[in-house]
Amino acid sequence: MANPPKVPFLDLVAPHSELRDELLAVVNKAFDTAGFIGGPMVEEFEREFAAFCHTKYCVGVNSGTDALRFAFIAAGIAEGDIVITVPNTFIATTEAISQAGASVTFVDIDERTYTMDPIRLRDYLENNCDYETATRKLIEPKSKKRVAAIVPVHLYGQTADMDPILELAQRFNLLVIEDACQAHGAEYYSEKDKVWKRAGSMGVAAAFSFYPGKNLGACGEGGAITTNDLTLAQRMKLIRDHGQAKKYYHDIEGYNGRLDSIQAGWLAVKLRHLDEWNESRRSLAHRYNQLLGELKDSMILPIESTWTKGVFHLYVVRVQDREAFQTFLGDAGIGTGIHYPVPLHLQRAYGHMGYQPGDFPVTEQVARQIVSLPMFPQMTQEQQDEVVANISEFIASRLAVRPELPVS
Ligand SMILES: Cc1ncc(COP(=O)(O)O)c(C=O)c1O
């Protein structure tokens, strides 16, 4: 049998072992009441997660993908609409747009933050679209479609630069729906409002994933939508439950997209630890920055802009010779990942969109170089030292070449 990794990419056993009794109590409660779907455990978690995100409402759903899809549908996004997002994200972002009936348009990311570049967004809105003042509609003449919404993705646990994105959305009458699936608890400093804001509280709605490996993960599938808009929240509740507010009375066709009560109960237990776990991720990330600082000429470390307080869902570096880097670390028992190896516009699933290599050069360049290092709240300093020692050894073992896109 293969030896267990010295440093796993992610340890999902430790956090659950620590909370075993509390988590099992949730199962017992569900068994005692046979309350498996909906009910008080879901409602309690929704209240607590809304408070955590500084929003008025939270609607628990089956996954982050459902959260995005239901948010789009509830916000009225439909066939004939264009939704703008980035090509450097998980495919769920664009699947949900397509499944709501809309078309996807990409704008490239910022090379330093890996999130939507507001300058490229402005360029697309100003130069590729016509704004009809009378109807307050933004039309893309090429497709004659209405541009309806922007989906910034708070990738790797860091928020997108929301002030300029929200300002553009207001100017062109567009909705902003945040993909906060990797950013539970991340914060953004709004220079405009002079206040720190939580991921999930800045758009008209936001989607969260509780996939087990996320900063707040269920013990299975789960997701949530946050919003300050009561009408939207009510519509999302209908959509997640076959369009019914009262059993067997269907106002609309919906989906089976509810959050299980056992998952909600587990999430409520884990939510109490989330701030502390996020702090631990931040400290580990800062320690990585410090320890890897000497290797700055051979790798690009993550940059935390002054306007974001990231929660480091992932700690992503960029290296020149990624395959050899991953093999070296893998042989030393250290897990790594790539988020994501193929930009969405170049995925086979989107071949019909006609994008070509070179269309989004920053995303493409980044996708060739990124590696996610081990990152989880229970990682010990010894484990982290082991990762850093092996990276140093790898770099010393070859004449490292500067990455193609040095950070200014
Ligand atoms: C950025 C992003 N969006 C959406 C999703 C979809 O979430 P889920 O897997 O819960 O459907 C994920 C999950 O990996 C994600 O990372």
The ligand as a Gaussian input file, in Angstrom:
#p B3LYP/6-31G(d) Opt

LIG

0 1
 C      -15.670000      29.510000      -8.292000
 C      -16.677000      28.403000      -8.132000
 N      -17.926000      28.592000      -8.602000
 C      -18.870000      27.643000      -8.460000
 C      -18.608000      26.441000      -7.845000
 C      -19.668000      25.394000      -7.785000
 O      -19.953000      24.923000      -6.503000
 P      -20.505000      23.448000      -6.281000
 O      -19.401000      22.479000      -6.546000
 O      -20.951000      23.435000      -4.856000
 O      -21.654000      23.252000      -7.209000
 C      -17.324000      26.205000      -7.335000
 C      -16.996000      24.940000      -6.671000
 O      -15.964000      24.363000      -6.859000
 C      -16.334000      27.212000      -7.494000
 O      -15.087000      27.029000      -7.036000

